[in-house]
Amino acid sequence: MEQRDRAGSEEPEAVLDETAVDPGDDDYGPPFERRSFGGEFVWAQGQGYTAKVLRVRAGEVVAISTKGRRDMTVMLTGGRALLETRAEDSVDRVELLPATPVAIAEGEHAYRLVAVTDVELFTIYSAKG
């Protein structure tokens, strides 16, 4: 076996590959698109509707937008999360239960998902037409 003297060799320094995926982040890799809160992917789309799966990391707070959407429903499939509903001067918080769909109404309310643990959530909505 050939041995080299490394003391005088000029090997390039190791470069951190910023595009490399952390193996601990597999839950947010393909088919998921990375987002600041975790990841999402569209699992079904048809004329007039879109269905997504969201994975949200524990401690993240995600705004649920109803802009340009109607007939929106969310359903927790794993983990623990709170749904905040904000109207003018009040905030209502309810814990989402797994496999229990919740309708998100259009209008003057603002909605946020607060991930207590890592969560997975299905969403489905129609585009306003």
C-alpha positions as YAML, in Angstrom:
chain: A
units: angstrom
residues:
- id: 1
  name: MET
  ca: [0.00, 0.00, 0.00]
- id: 2
  name: GLU
  ca: [1.40, 3.37, -1.00]
- id: 3
  name: GLN
  ca: [1.70, 5.99, 1.72]
- id: 4
  name: ARG
  ca: [2.10, 9.71, 1.21]
- id: 5
  name: ASP
  ca: [3.67, 12.29, 3.37]
- id: 6
  name: ARG
  ca: [0.77, 14.58, 4.24]
- id: 7
  name: ALA
  ca: [2.89, 17.19, 5.96]
- id: 8
  name: GLY
  ca: [3.86, 18.78, 2.67]
- id: 9
  name: SER
  ca: [0.74, 18.02, 0.64]
- id: 10
  name: GLU
  ca: [-1.56, 20.83, -0.32]
- id: 11
  name: GLU
  ca: [-5.06, 19.41, -0.14]
- id: 12
  name: PRO
  ca: [-7.98, 21.77, -0.59]
- id: 13
  name: GLU
  ca: [-9.86, 22.71, 2.57]
- id: 14
  name: ALA
  ca: [-13.17, 20.97, 3.16]
- id: 15
  name: VAL
  ca: [-16.07, 23.09, 1.99]
- id: 16
  name: LEU
  ca: [-19.45, 22.90, 3.67]
- id: 17
  name: ASP
  ca: [-22.10, 21.94, 1.13]
- id: 18
  name: GLU
  ca: [-25.01, 24.22, 2.07]
- id: 19
  name: THR
  ca: [-27.35, 22.31, -0.23]
- id: 20
  name: ALA
  ca: [-26.77, 19.04, 1.63]
- id: 21
  name: VAL
  ca: [-29.79, 17.77, 3.53]
- id: 22
  name: ASP
  ca: [-29.40, 17.13, 7.22]
- id: 23
  name: PRO
  ca: [-30.35, 13.46, 7.76]
- id: 24
  name: GLY
  ca: [-32.31, 14.56, 10.83]
- id: 25
  name: ASP
  ca: [-34.47, 16.71, 8.54]
- id: 26
  name: ASP
  ca: [-35.79, 13.82, 6.40]
- id: 27
  name: ASP
  ca: [-39.37, 14.67, 7.42]
- id: 28
  name: TYR
  ca: [-39.02, 17.93, 5.50]
- id: 29
  name: GLY
  ca: [-37.30, 16.61, 2.38]
- id: 30
  name: PRO
  ca: [-38.82, 15.48, -0.93]
- id: 31
  name: PRO
  ca: [-41.64, 15.44, -1.82]
- id: 32
  name: PHE
  ca: [-41.95, 18.32, 0.66]
- id: 33
  name: GLU
  ca: [-40.85, 21.81, -0.32]
- id: 34
  name: ARG
  ca: [-38.93, 23.39, 2.51]
- id: 35
  name: ARG
  ca: [-40.60, 26.31, 4.23]
- id: 36
  name: SER
  ca: [-39.50, 28.41, 7.20]
- id: 37
  name: PHE
  ca: [-41.93, 26.47, 9.43]
- id: 38
  name: GLY
  ca: [-41.05, 22.99, 8.08]
- id: 39
  name: GLY
  ca: [-42.40, 21.85, 4.72]
- id: 40
  name: GLU
  ca: [-45.42, 21.36, 2.49]
- id: 41
  name: PHE
  ca: [-46.46, 19.54, -0.63]
- id: 42
  name: VAL
  ca: [-49.51, 19.50, -2.85]
- id: 43
  name: TRP
  ca: [-50.89, 15.95, -2.78]
- id: 44
  name: ALA
  ca: [-53.98, 16.59, -4.89]
- id: 45
  name: GLN
  ca: [-55.07, 19.34, -7.22]
- id: 46
  name: GLY
  ca: [-58.06, 19.48, -9.49]
- id: 47
  name: GLN
  ca: [-60.26, 21.98, -11.18]
- id: 48
  name: GLY
  ca: [-61.24, 24.33, -8.39]
- id: 49
  name: TYR
  ca: [-59.43, 22.80, -5.39]
- id: 50
  name: THR
  ca: [-55.98, 22.23, -3.87]
- id: 51
  name: ALA
  ca: [-55.07, 19.77, -1.11]
- id: 52
  name: LYS
  ca: [-51.77, 20.06, 0.79]
- id: 53
  name: VAL
  ca: [-49.90, 18.29, 3.54]
- id: 54
  name: LEU
  ca: [-48.03, 20.61, 5.91]
- id: 55
  name: ARG
  ca: [-45.39, 19.53, 8.38]
- id: 56
  name: VAL
  ca: [-44.70, 22.11, 11.04]
- id: 57
  name: ARG
  ca: [-41.85, 22.01, 13.54]
- id: 58
  name: ALA
  ca: [-42.60, 22.27, 17.26]
- id: 59
  name: GLY
  ca: [-42.71, 25.87, 18.44]
- id: 60
  name: GLU
  ca: [-43.47, 27.34, 15.02]
- id: 61
  name: VAL
  ca: [-46.45, 29.64, 14.46]
- id: 62
  name: VAL
  ca: [-47.95, 29.59, 10.96]
- id: 63
  name: ALA
  ca: [-50.51, 32.05, 9.60]
- id: 64
  name: ILE
  ca: [-53.38, 30.33, 7.79]
- id: 65
  name: SER
  ca: [-54.32, 32.54, 4.89]
- id: 66
  name: THR
  ca: [-57.82, 32.65, 3.50]
- id: 67
  name: LYS
  ca: [-56.89, 35.26, 0.88]
- id: 68
  name: GLY
  ca: [-58.02, 34.02, -2.53]
- id: 69
  name: ARG
  ca: [-59.42, 30.87, -0.97]
- id: 70
  name: ARG
  ca: [-62.84, 29.64, 0.09]
- id: 71
  name: ASP
  ca: [-64.26, 26.49, 1.62]
- id: 72
  name: MET
  ca: [-61.02, 25.81, 3.50]
- id: 73
  name: THR
  ca: [-60.75, 22.86, 5.87]
- id: 74
  name: VAL
  ca: [-57.77, 21.77, 7.97]
- id: 75
  name: MET
  ca: [-57.24, 18.46, 9.75]
- id: 76
  name: LEU
  ca: [-54.47, 17.47, 12.12]
- id: 77
  name: THR
  ca: [-53.09, 14.01, 11.37]
- id: 78
  name: GLY
  ca: [-50.29, 13.88, 13.92]
- id: 79
  name: GLY
  ca: [-48.83, 15.84, 16.82]
- id: 80
  name: ARG
  ca: [-50.36, 18.55, 19.00]
- id: 81
  name: ALA
  ca: [-51.35, 22.02, 17.81]
- id: 82
  name: LEU
  ca: [-53.52, 24.97, 18.73]
- id: 83
  name: LEU
  ca: [-55.65, 26.93, 16.31]
- id: 84
  name: GLU
  ca: [-55.85, 30.63, 17.15]
- id: 85
  name: THR
  ca: [-58.73, 32.69, 15.79]
- id: 86
  name: ARG
  ca: [-58.24, 36.45, 16.08]
- id: 87
  name: ALA
  ca: [-61.00, 39.01, 15.73]
- id: 88
  name: GLU
  ca: [-60.50, 42.70, 16.52]
- id: 89
  name: ASP
  ca: [-59.74, 42.60, 20.27]
- id: 90
  name: SER
  ca: [-60.11, 38.90, 21.07]
- id: 91
  name: VAL
  ca: [-58.15, 35.71, 20.56]
- id: 92
  name: ASP
  ca: [-59.78, 32.28, 20.78]
- id: 93
  name: ARG
  ca: [-57.50, 29.22, 21.11]
- id: 94
  name: VAL
  ca: [-58.63, 25.64, 20.63]
- id: 95
  name: GLU
  ca: [-56.57, 22.48, 20.55]
- id: 96
  name: LEU
  ca: [-56.88, 20.63, 17.26]
- id: 97
  name: LEU
  ca: [-57.73, 16.96, 17.60]
- id: 98
  name: PRO
  ca: [-56.35, 14.34, 15.19]
- id: 99
  name: ALA
  ca: [-58.72, 13.25, 12.42]
- id: 100
  name: THR
  ca: [-61.19, 16.05, 13.25]
- id: 101
  name: PRO
  ca: [-61.70, 18.41, 10.29]
- id: 102
  name: VAL
  ca: [-62.08, 22.11, 11.11]
- id: 103
  name: ALA
  ca: [-63.63, 24.62, 8.70]
- id: 104
  name: ILE
  ca: [-61.74, 27.89, 8.32]
- id: 105
  name: ALA
  ca: [-64.21, 30.68, 7.57]
- id: 106
  name: GLU
  ca: [-63.47, 33.52, 5.20]
- id: 107
  name: GLY
  ca: [-63.85, 37.03, 6.51]
- id: 108
  name: GLU
  ca: [-62.59, 39.27, 9.23]
- id: 109
  name: HIS
  ca: [-60.87, 36.62, 11.33]
- id: 110
  name: ALA
  ca: [-57.15, 35.83, 11.24]
- id: 111
  name: TYR
  ca: [-56.04, 32.25, 11.86]
- id: 112
  name: ARG
  ca: [-52.75, 30.90, 13.14]
- id: 113
  name: LEU
  ca: [-51.52, 27.39, 13.82]
- id: 114
  name: VAL
  ca: [-49.32, 27.06, 16.90]
- id: 115
  name: ALA
  ca: [-47.35, 23.79, 16.83]
- id: 116
  name: VAL
  ca: [-46.98, 22.42, 20.36]
- id: 117
  name: THR
  ca: [-45.08, 19.39, 19.00]
- id: 118
  name: ASP
  ca: [-44.01, 18.52, 15.46]
- id: 119
  name: VAL
  ca: [-47.28, 18.27, 13.55]
- id: 120
  name: GLU
  ca: [-48.67, 17.11, 10.25]
- id: 121
  name: LEU
  ca: [-51.76, 18.82, 8.90]
- id: 122
  name: PHE
  ca: [-53.91, 18.31, 5.81]
- id: 123
  name: THR
  ca: [-55.50, 21.36, 4.18]
- id: 124
  name: ILE
  ca: [-57.96, 21.55, 1.33]
- id: 125
  name: TYR
  ca: [-59.47, 24.65, -0.23]
- id: 126
  name: SER
  ca: [-61.14, 26.04, -3.31]
- id: 127
  name: ALA
  ca: [-59.89, 29.07, -5.15]
- id: 128
  name: LYS
  ca: [-62.19, 32.06, -5.19]
- id: 129
  name: GLY
  ca: [-63.55, 32.34, -8.67]
...
